[in-house]
């Protein structure tokens, strides 16, 4: 992760609800995952439920790592902020 990405990630984390426990945010993700496209759903599922890294997911889906990372980050925030 480069410095710009790290800074952007730190700024966006401020938008997450602070009172969510890990089980709660996994439930938020699970509840909203059906609303995502197939690719978005795969990325979220592989990351949170199969414990693959972003790099591993990019290899499996044959997508650039930066695109997988962006989709993962954007969709996770979207699901948690619903």
Backbone atoms as SQL, in Angstrom:
CREATE TABLE atoms (id INTEGER PRIMARY KEY, chain TEXT, resi INTEGER, resn TEXT, atom TEXT, x REAL, y REAL, z REAL);
INSERT INTO atoms VALUES
  (1, 'A', 1, 'UNK', 'N', 0.858, -1.175, 0.000),
  (2, 'A', 1, 'UNK', 'CA', 0.000, 0.000, 0.000),
  (3, 'A', 1, 'UNK', 'C', 0.898, 1.230, 0.000),
  (4, 'A', 2, 'UNK', 'N', 0.618, 2.153, -0.905),
  (5, 'A', 2, 'UNK', 'CA', 1.448, 3.350, -0.947),
  (6, 'A', 2, 'UNK', 'C', 0.947, 4.396, 0.046),
  (7, 'A', 3, 'UNK', 'N', 1.730, 5.461, 0.218),
  (8, 'A', 3, 'UNK', 'CA', 1.391, 6.487, 1.214),
  (9, 'A', 3, 'UNK', 'C', 0.062, 7.175, 0.925),
  (10, 'A', 4, 'UNK', 'N', -0.202, 7.439, -0.360),
  (11, 'A', 4, 'UNK', 'CA', -1.452, 8.116, -0.717),
  (12, 'A', 4, 'UNK', 'C', -2.644, 7.233, -0.369),
  (13, 'A', 5, 'UNK', 'N', -2.543, 5.940, -0.680),
  (14, 'A', 5, 'UNK', 'CA', -3.631, 5.016, -0.352),
  (15, 'A', 5, 'UNK', 'C', -3.835, 4.932, 1.151),
  (16, 'A', 6, 'UNK', 'N', -2.748, 4.873, 1.894),
  (17, 'A', 6, 'UNK', 'CA', -2.838, 4.787, 3.354),
  (18, 'A', 6, 'UNK', 'C', -3.533, 6.013, 3.930),
  (19, 'A', 7, 'UNK', 'N', -3.200, 7.180, 3.424),
  (20, 'A', 7, 'UNK', 'CA', -3.823, 8.418, 3.907),
  (21, 'A', 7, 'UNK', 'C', -5.309, 8.425, 3.561),
  (22, 'A', 8, 'UNK', 'N', -5.649, 8.033, 2.332),
  (23, 'A', 8, 'UNK', 'CA', -7.050, 7.987, 1.924),
  (24, 'A', 8, 'UNK', 'C', -7.821, 6.999, 2.796),
  (25, 'A', 9, 'UNK', 'N', -7.229, 5.858, 3.083),
  (26, 'A', 9, 'UNK', 'CA', -7.893, 4.864, 3.924),
  (27, 'A', 9, 'UNK', 'C', -8.124, 5.397, 5.324),
  (28, 'A', 10, 'UNK', 'N', -7.176, 6.109, 5.888),
  (29, 'A', 10, 'UNK', 'CA', -7.320, 6.664, 7.236),
  (30, 'A', 10, 'UNK', 'C', -8.447, 7.697, 7.280),
  (31, 'A', 11, 'UNK', 'N', -8.552, 8.503, 6.226),
  (32, 'A', 11, 'UNK', 'CA', -9.593, 9.523, 6.190),
  (33, 'A', 11, 'UNK', 'C', -10.973, 8.891, 6.063),
  (34, 'A', 12, 'UNK', 'N', -11.101, 7.854, 5.251),
  (35, 'A', 12, 'UNK', 'CA', -12.396, 7.221, 5.046),
  (36, 'A', 12, 'UNK', 'C', -12.870, 6.447, 6.265),
  (37, 'A', 13, 'UNK', 'N', -11.946, 5.910, 7.045),
  (38, 'A', 13, 'UNK', 'CA', -12.326, 5.129, 8.225),
  (39, 'A', 13, 'UNK', 'C', -13.144, 5.974, 9.189),
  (40, 'A', 14, 'UNK', 'N', -12.947, 7.275, 9.159),
  (41, 'A', 14, 'UNK', 'CA', -13.704, 8.171, 10.037),
  (42, 'A', 14, 'UNK', 'C', -15.204, 8.094, 9.769),
  (43, 'A', 15, 'UNK', 'N', -15.591, 7.630, 8.572),
  (44, 'A', 15, 'UNK', 'CA', -17.011, 7.572, 8.235),
  (45, 'A', 15, 'UNK', 'C', -17.679, 6.304, 8.745),
  (46, 'A', 16, 'UNK', 'N', -16.905, 5.341, 9.242),
  (47, 'A', 16, 'UNK', 'CA', -17.480, 4.092, 9.729),
  (48, 'A', 16, 'UNK', 'C', -18.120, 4.279, 11.101),
  (49, 'A', 17, 'UNK', 'N', -19.225, 3.607, 11.326),
  (50, 'A', 17, 'UNK', 'CA', -19.821, 3.657, 12.664),
  (51, 'A', 17, 'UNK', 'C', -18.847, 3.084, 13.688),
  (52, 'A', 18, 'UNK', 'N', -18.594, 3.801, 14.748),
  (53, 'A', 18, 'UNK', 'CA', -17.599, 3.396, 15.738),
  (54, 'A', 18, 'UNK', 'C', -18.083, 2.291, 16.674),
  (55, 'A', 19, 'UNK', 'N', -19.382, 2.150, 16.816),
  (56, 'A', 19, 'UNK', 'CA', -19.896, 1.215, 17.806),
  (57, 'A', 19, 'UNK', 'C', -20.140, -0.190, 17.250),
  (58, 'A', 20, 'UNK', 'N', -19.698, -0.470, 16.029),
  (59, 'A', 20, 'UNK', 'CA', -19.900, -1.798, 15.458),
  (60, 'A', 20, 'UNK', 'C', -18.812, -2.762, 15.926),
  (61, 'A', 21, 'UNK', 'N', -19.235, -3.896, 16.435),
  (62, 'A', 21, 'UNK', 'CA', -18.309, -4.970, 16.775),
  (63, 'A', 21, 'UNK', 'C', -18.049, -5.770, 15.510),
  (64, 'A', 22, 'UNK', 'N', -17.001, -6.604, 15.527),
  (65, 'A', 22, 'UNK', 'CA', -16.645, -7.366, 14.337),
  (66, 'A', 22, 'UNK', 'C', -17.819, -8.202, 13.823),
  (67, 'A', 23, 'UNK', 'N', -18.516, -8.900, 14.716),
  (68, 'A', 23, 'UNK', 'CA', -19.659, -9.709, 14.287),
  (69, 'A', 23, 'UNK', 'C', -20.748, -8.842, 13.651),
  (70, 'A', 24, 'UNK', 'N', -20.942, -7.640, 14.186),
  (71, 'A', 24, 'UNK', 'CA', -21.958, -6.739, 13.656),
  (72, 'A', 24, 'UNK', 'C', -21.611, -6.278, 12.245),
  (73, 'A', 25, 'UNK', 'N', -20.344, -5.906, 12.019),
  (74, 'A', 25, 'UNK', 'CA', -20.031, -5.428, 10.678),
  (75, 'A', 25, 'UNK', 'C', -19.974, -6.565, 9.686),
  (76, 'A', 26, 'UNK', 'N', -19.640, -7.765, 10.123),
  (77, 'A', 26, 'UNK', 'CA', -19.726, -8.915, 9.211),
  (78, 'A', 26, 'UNK', 'C', -21.181, -9.188, 8.851),
  (79, 'A', 27, 'UNK', 'N', -22.088, -8.985, 9.809),
  (80, 'A', 27, 'UNK', 'CA', -23.510, -9.127, 9.517),
  (81, 'A', 27, 'UNK', 'C', -23.988, -8.065, 8.532),
  (82, 'A', 28, 'UNK', 'N', -23.500, -6.837, 8.683),
  (83, 'A', 28, 'UNK', 'CA', -23.845, -5.756, 7.742),
  (84, 'A', 28, 'UNK', 'C', -23.413, -6.125, 6.326),
  (85, 'A', 29, 'UNK', 'N', -22.212, -6.659, 6.231),
  (86, 'A', 29, 'UNK', 'CA', -21.686, -7.058, 4.929),
  (87, 'A', 29, 'UNK', 'C', -22.528, -8.200, 4.363),
  (88, 'A', 30, 'UNK', 'N', -22.831, -9.192, 5.190),
  (89, 'A', 30, 'UNK', 'CA', -23.609, -10.345, 4.735),
  (90, 'A', 30, 'UNK', 'C', -25.006, -9.931, 4.267),
  (91, 'A', 31, 'UNK', 'N', -25.622, -8.994, 4.966),
  (92, 'A', 31, 'UNK', 'CA', -26.967, -8.557, 4.613),
  (93, 'A', 31, 'UNK', 'C', -27.010, -7.823, 3.284),
  (94, 'A', 32, 'UNK', 'N', -25.955, -7.084, 2.961),
  (95, 'A', 32, 'UNK', 'CA', -25.967, -6.282, 1.748),
  (96, 'A', 32, 'UNK', 'C', -25.269, -6.903, 0.563),
  (97, 'A', 33, 'UNK', 'N', -24.636, -8.039, 0.764),
  (98, 'A', 33, 'UNK', 'CA', -23.798, -8.606, -0.290),
  (99, 'A', 33, 'UNK', 'C', -24.598, -9.000, -1.534),
  (100, 'A', 34, 'UNK', 'N', -25.849, -9.380, -1.363),
  (101, 'A', 34, 'UNK', 'CA', -26.675, -9.778, -2.508),
  (102, 'A', 34, 'UNK', 'C', -26.978, -8.613, -3.447),
  (103, 'A', 35, 'UNK', 'N', -26.821, -7.392, -2.969),
  (104, 'A', 35, 'UNK', 'CA', -27.088, -6.215, -3.789),
  (105, 'A', 35, 'UNK', 'C', -25.911, -5.854, -4.685),
  (106, 'A', 36, 'UNK', 'N', -24.772, -6.511, -4.490),
  (107, 'A', 36, 'UNK', 'CA', -23.571, -6.207, -5.260),
  (108, 'A', 36, 'UNK', 'C', -23.536, -6.985, -6.567),
  (109, 'A', 37, 'UNK', 'N', -22.720, -6.498, -7.501),
  (110, 'A', 37, 'UNK', 'CA', -22.520, -7.238, -8.746),
  (111, 'A', 37, 'UNK', 'C', -21.759, -8.525, -8.437),
  (112, 'A', 38, 'UNK', 'N', -21.702, -9.421, -9.397),
  (113, 'A', 38, 'UNK', 'CA', -21.022, -10.700, -9.191),
  (114, 'A', 38, 'UNK', 'C', -19.553, -10.490, -8.813),
  (115, 'A', 39, 'UNK', 'N', -18.865, -9.618, -9.519),
  (116, 'A', 39, 'UNK', 'CA', -17.447, -9.370, -9.236),
  (117, 'A', 39, 'UNK', 'C', -17.260, -8.768, -7.853),
  (118, 'A', 40, 'UNK', 'N', -18.076, -7.789, -7.502),
  (119, 'A', 40, 'UNK', 'CA', -17.993, -7.167, -6.181),
  (120, 'A', 40, 'UNK', 'C', -18.262, -8.186, -5.078),
  (121, 'A', 41, 'UNK', 'N', -19.269, -9.014, -5.305),
  (122, 'A', 41, 'UNK', 'CA', -19.627, -10.056, -4.334),
  (123, 'A', 41, 'UNK', 'C', -18.483, -11.054, -4.155),
  (124, 'A', 42, 'UNK', 'N', -17.850, -11.442, -5.262),
  (125, 'A', 42, 'UNK', 'CA', -16.711, -12.359, -5.189),
  (126, 'A', 42, 'UNK', 'C', -15.562, -11.766, -4.383),
  (127, 'A', 43, 'UNK', 'N', -15.248, -10.508, -4.648),
  (128, 'A', 43, 'UNK', 'CA', -14.144, -9.852, -3.945),
  (129, 'A', 43, 'UNK', 'C', -14.414, -9.810, -2.443),
  (130, 'A', 44, 'UNK', 'N', -15.599, -9.386, -2.058),
  (131, 'A', 44, 'UNK', 'CA', -15.948, -9.304, -0.637),
  (132, 'A', 44, 'UNK', 'C', -15.949, -10.693, 0.002),
  (133, 'A', 45, 'UNK', 'N', -16.549, -11.652, -0.677),
  (134, 'A', 45, 'UNK', 'CA', -16.609, -13.021, -0.136),
  (135, 'A', 45, 'UNK', 'C', -15.229, -13.639, 0.016),
  (136, 'A', 46, 'UNK', 'N', -14.410, -13.509, -1.008),
  (137, 'A', 46, 'UNK', 'CA', -13.070, -14.092, -0.937),
  (138, 'A', 46, 'UNK', 'C', -12.233, -13.445, 0.160),
  (139, 'A', 47, 'UNK', 'N', -12.401, -12.152, 0.355),
  (140, 'A', 47, 'UNK', 'CA', -11.616, -11.449, 1.369),
  (141, 'A', 47, 'UNK', 'C', -12.082, -11.794, 2.781),
  (142, 'A', 48, 'UNK', 'N', -13.365, -11.641, 3.058),
  (143, 'A', 48, 'UNK', 'CA', -13.859, -11.793, 4.427),
  (144, 'A', 48, 'UNK', 'C', -14.186, -13.227, 4.826),
  (145, 'A', 49, 'UNK', 'N', -14.616, -14.045, 3.888),
  (146, 'A', 49, 'UNK', 'CA', -15.056, -15.385, 4.251),
  (147, 'A', 49, 'UNK', 'C', -14.067, -16.481, 3.877),
  (148, 'A', 50, 'UNK', 'N', -13.202, -16.217, 2.901),
  (149, 'A', 50, 'UNK', 'CA', -12.185, -17.200, 2.514),
  (150, 'A', 50, 'UNK', 'C', -10.780, -16.765, 2.930),
  (151, 'A', 51, 'UNK', 'N', -10.670, -15.569, 3.487),
  (152, 'A', 51, 'UNK', 'CA', -9.408, -15.019, 4.010),
  (153, 'A', 51, 'UNK', 'C', -8.300, -14.905, 2.967),
  (154, 'A', 52, 'UNK', 'N', -8.677, -14.630, 1.719),
  (155, 'A', 52, 'UNK', 'CA', -7.668, -14.366, 0.703),
  (156, 'A', 52, 'UNK', 'C', -7.210, -12.916, 0.818),
  (157, 'A', 53, 'UNK', 'N', -5.980, -12.662, 0.434),
  (158, 'A', 53, 'UNK', 'CA', -5.478, -11.288, 0.410),
  (159, 'A', 53, 'UNK', 'C', -5.926, -10.609, -0.878),
  (160, 'A', 54, 'UNK', 'N', -5.775, -9.308, -0.927),
  (161, 'A', 54, 'UNK', 'CA', -6.109, -8.560, -2.140),
  (162, 'A', 54, 'UNK', 'C', -5.278, -9.081, -3.311),
  (163, 'A', 55, 'UNK', 'N', -4.017, -9.347, -3.067),
  (164, 'A', 55, 'UNK', 'CA', -3.137, -9.853, -4.122),
  (165, 'A', 55, 'UNK', 'C', -3.620, -11.214, -4.628),
  (166, 'A', 56, 'UNK', 'N', -3.994, -12.091, -3.722),
  (167, 'A', 56, 'UNK', 'CA', -4.491, -13.411, -4.116),
  (168, 'A', 56, 'UNK', 'C', -5.793, -13.300, -4.907),
  (169, 'A', 57, 'UNK', 'N', -6.671, -12.405, -4.476),
  (170, 'A', 57, 'UNK', 'CA', -7.933, -12.201, -5.185),
  (171, 'A', 57, 'UNK', 'C', -7.673, -11.680, -6.594),
  (172, 'A', 58, 'UNK', 'N', -6.731, -10.759, -6.715),
  (173, 'A', 58, 'UNK', 'CA', -6.417, -10.218, -8.041),
  (174, 'A', 58, 'UNK', 'C', -5.891, -11.307, -8.972),
  (175, 'A', 59, 'UNK', 'N', -5.152, -12.250, -8.429),
  (176, 'A', 59, 'UNK', 'CA', -4.660, -13.368, -9.245),
  (177, 'A', 59, 'UNK', 'C', -5.804, -14.302, -9.643),
  (178, 'A', 60, 'UNK', 'N', -6.686, -14.612, -8.709),
  (179, 'A', 60, 'UNK', 'CA', -7.816, -15.502, -8.981),
  (180, 'A', 60, 'UNK', 'C', -8.746, -14.891, -10.033),
  (181, 'A', 61, 'UNK', 'N', -9.042, -13.609, -9.890),
  (182, 'A', 61, 'UNK', 'CA', -9.987, -12.946, -10.791),
  (183, 'A', 61, 'UNK', 'C', -9.319, -12.355, -12.032),
  (184, 'A', 62, 'UNK', 'N', -7.989, -12.452, -12.095),
  (185, 'A', 62, 'UNK', 'CA', -7.220, -11.897, -13.214),
  (186, 'A', 62, 'UNK', 'C', -7.552, -10.425, -13.444),
  (187, 'A', 63, 'UNK', 'N', -7.475, -9.679, -12.341),
  (188, 'A', 63, 'UNK', 'CA', -7.728, -8.234, -12.348),
  (189, 'A', 63, 'UNK', 'C', -6.531, -7.543, -11.725),
  (190, 'A', 64, 'UNK', 'N', -6.292, -6.275, -12.083),
  (191, 'A', 64, 'UNK', 'CA', -5.210, -5.544, -11.418),
  (192, 'A', 64, 'UNK', 'C', -5.469, -5.442, -9.913),
  (193, 'A', 65, 'UNK', 'N', -4.409, -5.569, -9.153),
  (194, 'A', 65, 'UNK', 'CA', -4.518, -5.502, -7.697),
  (195, 'A', 65, 'UNK', 'C', -5.141, -4.184, -7.244),
  (196, 'A', 66, 'UNK', 'N', -4.795, -3.091, -7.910),
  (197, 'A', 66, 'UNK', 'CA', -5.336, -1.779, -7.538),
  (198, 'A', 66, 'UNK', 'C', -6.847, -1.720, -7.723),
  (199, 'A', 67, 'UNK', 'N', -7.358, -2.372, -8.765),
  (200, 'A', 67, 'UNK', 'CA', -8.800, -2.377, -8.998),
  (201, 'A', 67, 'UNK', 'C', -9.523, -3.215, -7.946),
  (202, 'A', 68, 'UNK', 'N', -8.950, -4.369, -7.607),
  (203, 'A', 68, 'UNK', 'CA', -9.532, -5.218, -6.569),
  (204, 'A', 68, 'UNK', 'C', -9.557, -4.462, -5.246),
  (205, 'A', 69, 'UNK', 'N', -8.464, -3.796, -4.922),
  (206, 'A', 69, 'UNK', 'CA', -8.372, -3.042, -3.675),
  (207, 'A', 69, 'UNK', 'C', -9.421, -1.933, -3.620),
  (208, 'A', 70, 'UNK', 'N', -9.574, -1.211, -4.714),
  (209, 'A', 70, 'UNK', 'CA', -10.550, -0.119, -4.750),
  (210, 'A', 70, 'UNK', 'C', -11.974, -0.647, -4.595),
  (211, 'A', 71, 'UNK', 'N', -12.306, -1.707, -5.320),
  (212, 'A', 71, 'UNK', 'CA', -13.646, -2.286, -5.217),
  (213, 'A', 71, 'UNK', 'C', -13.897, -2.775, -3.797),
  (214, 'A', 72, 'UNK', 'N', -12.930, -3.481, -3.227),
  (215, 'A', 72, 'UNK', 'CA', -13.069, -3.988, -1.860),
  (216, 'A', 72, 'UNK', 'C', -13.334, -2.849, -0.884),
  (217, 'A', 73, 'UNK', 'N', -12.527, -1.833, -0.973),
  (218, 'A', 73, 'UNK', 'CA', -12.626, -0.715, -0.039),
  (219, 'A', 73, 'UNK', 'C', -13.951, 0.040, -0.204),
  (220, 'A', 74, 'UNK', 'N', -14.270, 0.403, -1.449),
  (221, 'A', 74, 'UNK', 'CA', -15.495, 1.168, -1.712),
  (222, 'A', 74, 'UNK', 'C', -16.749, 0.407, -1.297),
  (223, 'A', 75, 'UNK', 'N', -16.803, -0.873, -1.645),
  (224, 'A', 75, 'UNK', 'CA', -18.007, -1.649, -1.351),
  (225, 'A', 75, 'UNK', 'C', -18.136, -1.964, 0.136),
  (226, 'A', 76, 'UNK', 'N', -17.010, -2.177, 0.815),
  (227, 'A', 76, 'UNK', 'CA', -17.067, -2.400, 2.256),
  (228, 'A', 76, 'UNK', 'C', -17.616, -1.167, 2.961),
  (229, 'A', 77, 'UNK', 'N', -17.117, 0.008, 2.595),
  (230, 'A', 77, 'UNK', 'CA', -17.635, 1.252, 3.178),
  (231, 'A', 77, 'UNK', 'C', -19.119, 1.426, 2.863),
  (232, 'A', 78, 'UNK', 'N', -19.481, 1.151, 1.640),
  (233, 'A', 78, 'UNK', 'CA', -20.886, 1.289, 1.228),
  (234, 'A', 78, 'UNK', 'C', -21.794, 0.384, 2.069),
  (235, 'A', 79, 'UNK', 'N', -21.379, -0.858, 2.250),
  (236, 'A', 79, 'UNK', 'CA', -22.186, -1.805, 3.025),
  (237, 'A', 79, 'UNK', 'C', -22.268, -1.418, 4.503),
  (238, 'A', 80, 'UNK', 'N', -21.174, -0.928, 5.049),
  (239, 'A', 80, 'UNK', 'CA', -21.165, -0.573, 6.469),
  (240, 'A', 80, 'UNK', 'C', -21.905, 0.723, 6.762),
  (241, 'A', 81, 'UNK', 'N', -21.992, 1.593, 5.778),
  (242, 'A', 81, 'UNK', 'CA', -22.626, 2.898, 5.984),
  (243, 'A', 81, 'UNK', 'C', -24.094, 2.921, 5.561),
  (244, 'A', 82, 'UNK', 'N', -24.652, 1.768, 5.228),
  (245, 'A', 82, 'UNK', 'CA', -26.064, 1.727, 4.815),
  (246, 'A', 82, 'UNK', 'C', -26.954, 1.935, 6.017);
